[in-house]
Amino acid sequence: KEGRAQEPRVMLVGHMDEIGFMVKLITKEGFLRFTPLGGWWDQVLLGHRVHVKTNKG
C-alpha cells in the first residue's frame, strides 16, 4: 500500500510450521483429493500421519 514518505511502514511476516491441505474431492473409492496450502515437499509427506478435520471438528 502506498503511503506518505514521512510515515513509518510496518510489515508483518510469518511462516507456517505445519503443512496444510484442503480436501477438494472424496472419490467413490473413499480417497481424498486435496489442494496444498503453503509450500511442501512431496518426499517429506511419505509415511506421515494425517489428521482430517471437518467443520464439526
N, C-alpha and C positions, 0 to 999 in steps of 0.2 A: 504494500500500500504506500502510495506516495504521501509525503508529509512535508512540513516546513523544515528547512535545513537546520534551524536553531533548536528544534525539539529533539530530545533523545528518542531512539528507537529501541524496541525490545523484541527479541526473537526467542521463543521457547522451543527447545529441541529435545526430543526423547527417542528412545528406541524400544522395540518390542522384545521382551525376554522370552516370550512364548511364540511358537509357530501357530498361526491361526488359519483356519479354513472355514468356508461357508458351504454347507450342503446345498447343491443346486438341483439334484435329482436322486431319487431312490429307484433303482431298476426293478423290474418284475422279479428278478432273482434275489433281491434284497441288498445289492451292492450300492454303495454311496458314490455318487459323482460329486466332486467338490470344486470350488474356486479358491485358490490360495489368497490369503490376506497377509501382506508383508513379504519379505524375502525369505527364501528357504532353499535348501539343497536337497534334491531327491535322495541322495546317498545317505543322508542323515536320518531320514524317516524310516528306513527299513528296520524292522524289529522294535519300534517304539509303540507303547501302549497309547491308545487314543480314547479320549472321553468325548462323547457326543452329548451336547446339552440342547434341550429344546426350550421353547418359551415357557414351559411349565417346570423347567429345572432339569 
